[in-house]
Amino acid sequence: MKVLLVYPQFPKTFWSYEKILELVQRKVLLPPLGLITVAAILPQEWEFRLVDVNIRPVSAEEWQWADLVIMSAMIVQKDDIIRQINMAHHFDKPVAVGGPYPTSTPDELTAAGADFLILDEGEITLPLFVEALQQGAKSGRFTANGEKPDVSLTPIARYDLLEMGAYDSMSVQFSRGCPFQCEFCDIIVLYGRKPRTKTPQQLIAELEALYNLGWRGGIFMVDDNFIGNKRNVKLLLTALESWQRKHGYPFRFDTEASLDLADDDEMIDLMMACNFAAVFMGIETPDAESLSLTKKFQNTRSPLHESVDKVTRAGLRVIAGFIIGFDGEKAGAGQRIVDFAEQTGIPTTTFAMLQALPHTALWHRLNKEGRLIADGGNINQTTLMNFIPTRPVEDIANEYVDAFCTLYEPGQYLDRVYRYFLKLGAPRVKAAFKMPEWVIVRALLIVCWRQGVVRPTRLAFWHHLGHIIIANPGVAEQYLAVCAHNEHFLEYRDIVRQQIGDQLAAYRQQQRSQQVTLAPVELATP
């Protein structure tokens, strides 16, 4: 069996970082870990080829070569997976789809022409799919019926299938699931609230595989909440620290974790000893009422700014996720997010309007209240909300655009990065020395030229860089890398402004054509 694995294209998003990746001559931030894990679970006597459409299109020869095409996608990849299904059918190839998007809305993929739907987690449903193929099935839908697999049995992903030089970082996964109950989150819907982990030896074997393939540099732990099972994570980190030290710290790790990381000094120390550098945290909003309403209780136990500051001073750079548009939200929410970012100094703040993801608690509540918009379209950081909010959607959208553009105004961004890196704790480990690659040196020179010579921010750039080198030299390399992110945000600000503006114009036209104004929803009084 010849299997072509196709990973659909992402639209431009906050995370696409095209301008930064161009500087270091990479195509994509992260590889499709799900698809290469699928390849590891399927029969190994099969032949596999993988094409990440974010790197290059599938060639006619590759379509013709395949006996079967398998695709995986997130909701944001919705448009391109439909295009790729159509291309496969153009070449008369059967298509199987899986991953978060097909699992959340399988009927959409059936309507798009997918022959097989491999839903839920592949450790359970892929063997069912293989058995059906062997029995001659031409179509089918395979589900786990609520069963969750033991991920300690998951094989090492087929990293050998990747065009590794095209990626900025590699990906590994230690756990699935999250113990919290945030109303808007689909992770607990897809993977459950009981975090399941691999064994430390299992993850070390995956790192060994990457090491033996020649990878050195960044690795993203894609766990949606890396510290969900704290006992098992600490066991992993103890083993990982030993492996890293033995190999001269070849990898730098980033991950995602809940804000209660700040309450666990031992966990922070272990992460720093393993050479973790950055952690994404879903702060969502500084409004305590909204946090309680959306059941993000873990963010209400300690003052948000104190938790961020503690993690920062320990040496983990915080990347913060924010959301605007919660029920009952008061006007000015966008500015309050800006004020919080300025207070804490967090440089990188992802920002989006609230979306009701399929089958989340939020989706079910809004559906019951009759507030879901039937055709919500794609879901991205630049799409309007897919439900009727409790205050005018135009107000929310305008606050969102204003706040995003303020956060990433070049001068304000550089000042915030500077203040943050003055207090960021320095790395606690020293990697084995190696000469920097020319591509990295070239990228830093370009950043210094653009931001230190060409742009009006030149004086601030040199002042801040010089002071960082003197006051906190251990973070100077990270500091320059985060300054380089401004290259992306300069362009992405315009994308946000234009795309939201276009959608608002279409929204107003729709309202005029229907001669109906959707009034804000009144919250029910309990």
Order of alpha helices (4+ residues) and beta strands (2+ residues): beta-alpha-alpha-beta-alpha-beta-alpha-beta-alpha-alpha-beta-alpha-beta-beta-beta-alpha-beta-alpha-beta-alpha-beta-alpha-beta-alpha-alpha-beta-alpha-beta-alpha-alpha-alpha-alpha-alpha-alpha-alpha
